[in-house]
Amino acid sequence: MKTHCSKKCTARKVEHLADELYHQIEVRLKLQSRDNRVSCAAARTIADELGVPPHEVGNVANHLDIRINQCQLGCF
């Protein structure tokens, strides 16, 4: 069972990302999201296109209060 991280905890998880990379992930997540939700497939595509591990996209999504749904492999 996954536990939800507080805003402070999530901020620590994304602070190591370069500003430009964080911004690229943020923009793509916001473009793909509907009602603050994005599909697992879309999040994995973002990770693949930017060459980052899926959990980094998940960390940014958590930081932005965007939920990942329709999860296929439990990556997020």
Rosetta constraint file for C-alpha pairs under 8 A:
AtomPair CA 5 CA 9 HARMONIC 5.69 0.50
AtomPair CA 5 CA 10 HARMONIC 6.01 0.50
AtomPair CA 6 CA 10 HARMONIC 6.15 0.50
AtomPair CA 7 CA 11 HARMONIC 6.01 0.50
AtomPair CA 7 CA 63 HARMONIC 6.67 0.50
AtomPair CA 8 CA 12 HARMONIC 6.47 0.50
AtomPair CA 9 CA 13 HARMONIC 6.56 0.50
AtomPair CA 10 CA 14 HARMONIC 6.59 0.50
AtomPair CA 10 CA 59 HARMONIC 6.55 0.50
AtomPair CA 10 CA 62 HARMONIC 6.78 0.50
AtomPair CA 10 CA 63 HARMONIC 5.68 0.50
AtomPair CA 11 CA 15 HARMONIC 6.04 0.50
AtomPair CA 11 CA 63 HARMONIC 6.46 0.50
AtomPair CA 12 CA 16 HARMONIC 7.60 0.50
AtomPair CA 13 CA 59 HARMONIC 6.48 0.50
AtomPair CA 14 CA 22 HARMONIC 7.68 0.50
AtomPair CA 14 CA 56 HARMONIC 7.52 0.50
AtomPair CA 14 CA 59 HARMONIC 6.36 0.50
AtomPair CA 14 CA 60 HARMONIC 6.34 0.50
AtomPair CA 14 CA 63 HARMONIC 7.77 0.50
AtomPair CA 17 CA 21 HARMONIC 6.43 0.50
AtomPair CA 17 CA 22 HARMONIC 5.94 0.50
AtomPair CA 18 CA 22 HARMONIC 6.16 0.50
AtomPair CA 19 CA 23 HARMONIC 6.06 0.50
AtomPair CA 20 CA 24 HARMONIC 6.18 0.50
AtomPair CA 21 CA 25 HARMONIC 6.26 0.50
AtomPair CA 22 CA 26 HARMONIC 6.02 0.50
AtomPair CA 22 CA 60 HARMONIC 7.23 0.50
AtomPair CA 23 CA 27 HARMONIC 6.08 0.50
AtomPair CA 24 CA 28 HARMONIC 6.25 0.50
AtomPair CA 25 CA 29 HARMONIC 6.05 0.50
AtomPair CA 25 CA 46 HARMONIC 7.13 0.50
AtomPair CA 25 CA 50 HARMONIC 7.95 0.50
AtomPair CA 25 CA 57 HARMONIC 6.55 0.50
AtomPair CA 25 CA 60 HARMONIC 7.16 0.50
AtomPair CA 26 CA 30 HARMONIC 6.15 0.50
AtomPair CA 26 CA 60 HARMONIC 6.83 0.50
AtomPair CA 26 CA 61 HARMONIC 7.55 0.50
AtomPair CA 26 CA 64 HARMONIC 7.83 0.50
AtomPair CA 27 CA 31 HARMONIC 6.17 0.50
AtomPair CA 28 CA 32 HARMONIC 6.17 0.50
AtomPair CA 28 CA 46 HARMONIC 6.97 0.50
AtomPair CA 29 CA 33 HARMONIC 5.91 0.50
AtomPair CA 29 CA 38 HARMONIC 7.12 0.50
AtomPair CA 29 CA 43 HARMONIC 7.32 0.50
AtomPair CA 29 CA 46 HARMONIC 7.84 0.50
AtomPair CA 29 CA 61 HARMONIC 7.07 0.50
AtomPair CA 29 CA 66 HARMONIC 7.98 0.50
AtomPair CA 32 CA 38 HARMONIC 6.09 0.50
AtomPair CA 32 CA 42 HARMONIC 7.05 0.50
AtomPair CA 33 CA 37 HARMONIC 5.05 0.50
AtomPair CA 33 CA 38 HARMONIC 4.58 0.50
AtomPair CA 33 CA 39 HARMONIC 7.92 0.50
AtomPair CA 33 CA 66 HARMONIC 7.48 0.50
AtomPair CA 34 CA 38 HARMONIC 6.50 0.50
AtomPair CA 36 CA 65 HARMONIC 6.97 0.50
AtomPair CA 36 CA 66 HARMONIC 4.67 0.50
AtomPair CA 36 CA 67 HARMONIC 6.21 0.50
AtomPair CA 37 CA 66 HARMONIC 5.33 0.50
AtomPair CA 37 CA 67 HARMONIC 4.69 0.50
AtomPair CA 37 CA 68 HARMONIC 5.67 0.50
AtomPair CA 37 CA 69 HARMONIC 6.53 0.50
AtomPair CA 38 CA 42 HARMONIC 6.62 0.50
AtomPair CA 38 CA 43 HARMONIC 6.87 0.50
AtomPair CA 38 CA 66 HARMONIC 7.01 0.50
AtomPair CA 38 CA 67 HARMONIC 6.33 0.50
AtomPair CA 38 CA 68 HARMONIC 5.00 0.50
AtomPair CA 38 CA 69 HARMONIC 6.12 0.50
AtomPair CA 39 CA 43 HARMONIC 6.34 0.50
AtomPair CA 39 CA 68 HARMONIC 5.50 0.50
AtomPair CA 39 CA 69 HARMONIC 4.93 0.50
AtomPair CA 39 CA 70 HARMONIC 5.50 0.50
AtomPair CA 39 CA 71 HARMONIC 6.91 0.50
AtomPair CA 40 CA 44 HARMONIC 6.11 0.50
AtomPair CA 40 CA 68 HARMONIC 5.75 0.50
AtomPair CA 40 CA 69 HARMONIC 5.83 0.50
AtomPair CA 40 CA 70 HARMONIC 5.74 0.50
AtomPair CA 40 CA 71 HARMONIC 4.82 0.50
AtomPair CA 40 CA 72 HARMONIC 6.59 0.50
AtomPair CA 40 CA 76 HARMONIC 7.79 0.50
AtomPair CA 41 CA 45 HARMONIC 6.17 0.50
AtomPair CA 41 CA 70 HARMONIC 7.94 0.50
AtomPair CA 41 CA 71 HARMONIC 7.57 0.50
AtomPair CA 41 CA 72 HARMONIC 7.65 0.50
AtomPair CA 42 CA 46 HARMONIC 6.26 0.50
AtomPair CA 43 CA 47 HARMONIC 6.31 0.50
AtomPair CA 43 CA 54 HARMONIC 7.18 0.50
AtomPair CA 43 CA 57 HARMONIC 6.58 0.50
AtomPair CA 43 CA 58 HARMONIC 7.58 0.50
AtomPair CA 43 CA 68 HARMONIC 7.56 0.50
AtomPair CA 44 CA 48 HARMONIC 6.14 0.50
AtomPair CA 44 CA 54 HARMONIC 5.85 0.50
AtomPair CA 44 CA 57 HARMONIC 7.96 0.50
AtomPair CA 45 CA 49 HARMONIC 6.03 0.50
AtomPair CA 46 CA 50 HARMONIC 6.16 0.50
AtomPair CA 46 CA 57 HARMONIC 7.45 0.50
AtomPair CA 47 CA 51 HARMONIC 5.79 0.50
AtomPair CA 47 CA 52 HARMONIC 5.04 0.50
AtomPair CA 47 CA 53 HARMONIC 5.97 0.50
AtomPair CA 47 CA 54 HARMONIC 5.28 0.50
AtomPair CA 47 CA 56 HARMONIC 7.75 0.50
AtomPair CA 47 CA 57 HARMONIC 6.22 0.50
AtomPair CA 48 CA 52 HARMONIC 6.52 0.50
AtomPair CA 48 CA 53 HARMONIC 7.70 0.50
AtomPair CA 48 CA 54 HARMONIC 7.86 0.50
AtomPair CA 52 CA 56 HARMONIC 6.60 0.50
AtomPair CA 52 CA 57 HARMONIC 7.64 0.50
AtomPair CA 53 CA 57 HARMONIC 7.26 0.50
AtomPair CA 54 CA 58 HARMONIC 6.34 0.50
AtomPair CA 54 CA 75 HARMONIC 6.81 0.50
AtomPair CA 54 CA 76 HARMONIC 7.19 0.50
AtomPair CA 55 CA 59 HARMONIC 6.05 0.50
AtomPair CA 55 CA 75 HARMONIC 6.89 0.50
AtomPair CA 55 CA 76 HARMONIC 6.02 0.50
AtomPair CA 56 CA 60 HARMONIC 6.36 0.50
AtomPair CA 57 CA 61 HARMONIC 6.09 0.50
AtomPair CA 58 CA 62 HARMONIC 6.13 0.50
AtomPair CA 58 CA 68 HARMONIC 7.58 0.50
AtomPair CA 58 CA 76 HARMONIC 5.66 0.50
AtomPair CA 59 CA 63 HARMONIC 6.19 0.50
AtomPair CA 60 CA 64 HARMONIC 6.22 0.50
AtomPair CA 61 CA 65 HARMONIC 6.08 0.50
AtomPair CA 61 CA 66 HARMONIC 4.86 0.50
AtomPair CA 61 CA 67 HARMONIC 6.62 0.50
AtomPair CA 61 CA 68 HARMONIC 7.59 0.50
AtomPair CA 62 CA 66 HARMONIC 5.80 0.50
AtomPair CA 62 CA 67 HARMONIC 6.79 0.50
AtomPair CA 68 CA 76 HARMONIC 7.21 0.50
AtomPair CA 71 CA 75 HARMONIC 7.56 0.50
AtomPair CA 71 CA 76 HARMONIC 7.57 0.50
